[in-house]
Amino acid sequence: MKVRVVVMLKEGVLDPQGEAIRHALGAMGFDGVNGVRQGKVIALDVADGTTEDEVAQMCERLLANTVIESYTVEMP
């Protein structure tokens, strides 16, 4: 079963990579971009029957730094 985990910095946490992307887009002529938040997507292929709670435990223990990051789990 395919599962996607999206990990993003929490609101209020400085995102220097996102700011660099925003600045680069402006330099390329894309003036309408007011903000960028950069994150990561983790694609998991897990056994059928794996629960969303189990995936959340994976996120809490390894995939996300929950002090500064939030995550969402996308399951079929």
N, C-alpha and C positions, 0 to 999 in steps of 0.2 A: 504494500500500500504506500502510495506517495504522500508525503506530508511536507508542507512548507512552513518554515518559521521565519518571520520577519522581525529583525532586531533593529531598534532605533534608539538613539540617545534620547533621554527624557527631556521634556521641555525645561528650559532654564539651564541645561548643561551646554557649555560652549562647544560648538561644532566647527573647529578650524578647517576641516576638509570640506564641509558644506559651504563655508564662507569662501574658500579658495575656488570652488566650483562656480559659485555665484559671481565672483569677481571675473573669472575667466570667461564666463558666458557674456558678461557685460562688455568685456574687451573684444569679444567676437561680434558685437553688434546686437546682442539679444538684451535690449534694455528693459524689457518688461518683467524680468525676474527679480523679485523683491527679497526672496529668501530661499535657501536650500538646506535641507537636512539630509545628511548622507547616512546610510545604514547598510545592513547586509541581509541577504536572503540565504537561508540554509535549507537545502533540499534533502530530506531524509527518505530512505526506502525502508520502511519498517514492516514487521510481520503483521499479517491480517489479525485483527483483534486488539492491536495496540490501542490503548485509550488516549484521549486527549489529556487526561491527568498524567499519564506516564510521560507523554511528550513534554508537558509543562514541568515535570520533575527534571527532565533532561535539560531544559532551559534554565531552570533555577540552579542546577548544580554545575553546569558546564557551558552551555551555549550562549548565555547572556550574563553580563555583569549587572545584576539587578540593582546595584547601588546607583548606577548612572544610566542604565539602559532599560527599556521596556520591550516586550515582545508580544507578538500575536502568533497563534497557531492556526494554520489553514489545513483542515482535513476534509476528505470527501464525505 
